[in-house]
Amino acid sequence: MLWTMKRKIASRSVNTARLVYLVVCELAGAAIANHTGGPDKIWMGIVGGLIVAGFFIMVESLMKQFSLRGFSNAIVGLLIGVFCAWLLTRGVVQLLEVTLSESVEHIGAVIMTVHVTLYASLGFLGAVLALRSGKDDFSLLIPYVRFRKEATPGPPLLLDTHVITDSRLYGVLNAGFIEGKLVVPRFVLEELHIMANSPSSSRRARGQRGLETLEKFQTNDQFRITIHDSESSNGSDTHDARLMHSCRLLSARLLTTDENLTKAARLQGVTVLNINDLNQALKPKIAVGERIRLPLVRAGRDEHQAVGYLPDGSMIVVNNAVTKINTTQDVTVISTLETEAGTMVFSELFEHDER
């Protein structure tokens, strides 16, 4: 699988970077120990380099879910916290120093402790608050300024299993009618993998088609597709609940073909795009009296009828046209009938005025 292969390549690259960093720390530790203590102390430098490398590799492992966007937010929050601490030291701390300078011994050490505590505490609080905030919070803090979210216009599009396995998905997105970064939750990708290995032939075919569609998106430079790893806080949530949780978390639109999921998501305030709605909107509205150029391909239910199809698949029954099968004729719509299967259209051959 393409996704599994890319994940393995990324894991190998990270492990290679860790190994190189470990070797650099070992060499640096040995060089410092040799320079300061002589050849007999090289082993101490190697141990020290190993401890330093191990510590930072452990920190890097703990930060594997920490994104670059989260890092930039944390830096902004840290700067705000440090600025607030600086303001306090200019006023409150100086007042404290003047007031206690005569009654407290070692006032310099006390002031230094207060400085360090203020800078560290407010910097920490600013970074944490920034990580918990969204882009709209930053725009409120800095009026008329918004951070650029990403190069792809529009909110992200979160894809569910139903739409990924729909053969129309690639054509609709490739036509450019819907824009946005494509997001596939990890649990949806795992479900596709299970479907592709299913003993049921139809389910297996859908799963394989879905994985092939994702591969086409990934190899097309026009699209930017990412895998989302976060889970809902409640591990017992249903599949649909996890989809809606991911949409709210990412401020994403849900792209699906599932009618029940569409209704449930809209009731909970999630923006949903349903390809079936687009398909219905694109179907031409046929009115009585309209003239249509139609290829007749087969006989109808009655002996005198012929049947033709519009490009969107709509069927039109033409009366008294059985002799015109395998030709293209102008027909006039005389009536329409709504059924559970769709709209049935009845027509007759167009009569040309002879003048």
N, C-alpha and C positions, 0 to 999 in steps of 0.2 A: 504494500500500500504506500502511496506517495506520502501521506501524512506521517505514517510510522517511520518511513525512511528519513524524512526531514527532521523528525524529532530525534532519531538516533544520531544523525549528523551533528545537530546542535549540541547533544549531550557529549559527543566525542570532542567537539571543539572546546567546550567548557572544561572538560577533563584535561585536555592538552594545555589550555591556558593555566590551569591550576598547577600542573606538573612543571611548566616553565617557571611560574612564579616561585614555586618551592625551591627549584634549583638555584634561581637568582638569590633568594634569601639565604640559602646555605652558603653560596659563594661569597656573598657580601659579609655574612657573619664570620666566615673563616678569614677573609681578608682583614676585617677590623681587628679580630683577635690576634692575628699574626703581627699586625702593625703595632698594637698596643702592648701585648704581652709576650710576643715571641712565638716560635713554632710550637712550644709546649702547650700553649693555650688555644691552639686551633680548634680542638675538640669542643671547648666551651663556646666558641663562636658558632660552630656547626649546630650545637644544641640550642643556642639562643636563636639562630636563624630558623630552626625547625619550630620553636615555640611561637615566634612571631608569625611565620607562614601559616601554622595551624590555626592560630587565633583568627587571622583575617579570612582564611578559607571557611572557617566555621561561621563567621559573620556573613560572608557572601552566600553561604547555603541558607541561612535564616532569611536572607533578603531575596530569595528566588522569585517570590510573588510580588516583589516591589518593582513597579514599572517606572519608566523614565518620566512619565507625566507625574506620578506620585513623588518622584525625587525633586522635580522642579517646583511642585507645590510646597514641598517641605522646605526647600531653600527660601521661597518667598515668605513663608510663615516664620522661619528662623530669623530672617532679616528684620521682619516686623517686631518680633519679640526682642531682639537685640537693640533695636531702636528705642523701644519702650524702656528697656533697662537703662540705656544711656540717658534718657530723659530723667529717670528717677535718680541716677547718680549725680546729675547736674544740680538737682534741687534738694531732695530729701537726704541723700547721703552726705552732702556738704553741710547741711544744717545739723545733722547728727554729729559730724566731725567737730564742728565748732562748739556744740553743746557739751560733748563728753571729753573734749581734749584735755581738760584740766583734772577731771575726776577719774578717768580710766587710764590705767597703765597699758602700754603697748597699743595705743589707739590705732597705729598704722596697721597692725596685724588684724585688728577688728574690722577696720574699714575695708581692707583687702578681702577679708572673708565675706563681708556684705556684698562687695562688688562681684566676686565670683558667684555667690549664691544667686544674685539678681540676674546676672547675664545667663547663667546656666538654666535657671528655672523658667524665666520668661522666654528664652530661646526655645526650650523644650516645649512649653505650652503653645507657643506660636506655631511650631512645626506640626504638632499633633492636631491643633485646630485646623490648620491648612489642609492636612491630609483628610480630615473629615468633611471638608467643604467641597462644594461643587463650583463649576465655572461661573454660575450666576452670582455666587457669594463674592467672588473676586470683582465682578462688574459692579456690584453694589458698593464695595469698598473703594474702588477706583472708578468714579463715574465716567461714562462715555468711553471706557477702555475695556475691551474684551480680548482675552488671549485667543489667538488663532487655534482652533481645535485640530484641524487636519486639512490636508490638501483636497480630500474628497468632499464635495459639497453635500449638504443635507445631513440629517441625523443618520446614525448607522441603521442598517437593515439586518435584523436578526432572523435567520432562516430556520424553519422547523423541518421535521422529517418529511411531512407531506409535500411541501413545496420543493424540497431538494429532489425528491423522486418524481416530480412532475416534469414531463418532457418539454413543457412550454417555458420553463423558467429561464433557460439560457437565452432563448430567442427574445423574450421580453426585456431582460436586462441588457443584452447586447445591443438592442435597438435604441437604448438610451432614454426610454420613457421614465425609468425610475433610477435615481442616483443615490449614492451613499455607500459607505464602507460596508462590506458584507461580513457579518459575524455569525459563526457557527458555534453554539455551545458544545463543550466537550461531551456531555451526555448524549447529544444528538448524533455526534460523530460515532460514538460507541454503539448507539442503536443501529446506525447504518451498517456498521461492521458486523453486528449480530445478524441483521437481515441478509447481508450478502453471503453469510454462511448457513442460512436457514435450510432445512431439508425440503421446505415447500418451494417448488419451482417458481411460482408467481412472486412470492415474497423475496426469494433470492434474486430474481431478475430486477425487482424494484430497488433492492439494496445496492446491487451492482451498478444500476443506472444512476443512482444518487451519487455514489462515489466517483463515477466517471464524470458526472456534471461538475462536482467540486474540483476535480483535476483539470477540467477545461477552464474553469474560472481562474485557477491558480497559474496556469500557463499563459493566460491572456493578460498582457500588461495593462489593459484597460481597467481591470478590476483589482481591488485591494481586499483580500480576504484574510481574516484572523480567526483563531480558535480561542474561545473564552472559557476560562477554567473555574471561575468562581461558582460556588454553590449557595443555595438558600440556607438560612440558619436552621431550618427544620428539615432534618434528613428524611422525614416521612412524607414530604410534599409529593403530590402527583407530578406526572410529566408536564402537564399543561401549567400547573402552578409554578414549576421551576422555570418554564419559558417566560411567564409573565414577570417573575421575580428578576430574571436577567434583563428583560426589557426595561423595567423601572430602574434597575441599577445602572444601566448604560445609557438611559434616556434614548432608547432605540425604538424603531418601528418594527412590528412583527409582520413578517411576510409569510403567508400561509395559503392553503387551499381548504383547510378544515373549517366547515361552516360553524360547528358547535364551539370550536376554539375561538373563532372570530367573534361570536356573540358574547362569550364569557369574558374575553379580553376587553371588548368595548365597554361592557358593564363595569369593569374595574378601572376604566380610564386609560387603557393602553391603546396607542395608535396602531391600527391594523390595516394592512394592505392585502386584499384577497384577490388573487389572480382571476378567480371565477367572476368577481365583480367587474374586472377589466374586460373579460371576455364578453360578458353580457352587455357592457356599455358599447363595445365595438360592433356588436351585431346590428346590421342595418334594420331600421324600422320600415317594414313594408306596408304601404298604404293601398287601400282599394283604388283601382284606376291607374296604378303606377305601371309603367312599361319597363320590361326587363328583357335583356338579351340573355338567353338561357340555352345551354347545351342539353339536349334530351338524351338520356343514357339508357333508360329501361322502361318496360311497360308498367302501368299502374295496377291497382287492385281491380278496377273495372276494365272491360275489354277495350274501351275507347280511350283510356287514359295513358298518358306518358308522364314520366317523372324526370325532373332535372334537379341539380344541386347548385347552390350559390357557393362562392369561394369559402365562406365561413361554415359550410356544411348544412345550411338550411335547405330543407326539401320543399320543392314546389311541384304540385300536381297540375298537369295541363290537360284539360278536357279536349276530346276529339283530336288528339295529336299522336295516336299510336303509329300512324304511318310516317311520322316525322322523326322517329327514333334514330339516333346516331347522327342527327343534324343539329345545328344551332338556329334557334328561332326567336323572334320577338314575341313576347307574351304579355297579356294584360291581366293584372290581378283583379279578380272579381269578388273574393271573400277570404277571410282569415278565421281560423278556429284555434282557440287556446285549449291545449290538452296538458295532461301531466307530463308528457314527454317533451312538450314544447309547443311552438306555434306551427299549425298546419296552414299552408297557403294554397289556395286553389286559383287557377287562372285559365284563360283561353288564348288561343292563337290570336295575335294582333292582326286586325284586318286593315290592309292598306287602302286608302281612298284612291279610286281610279278616276282620274280627271284628265 
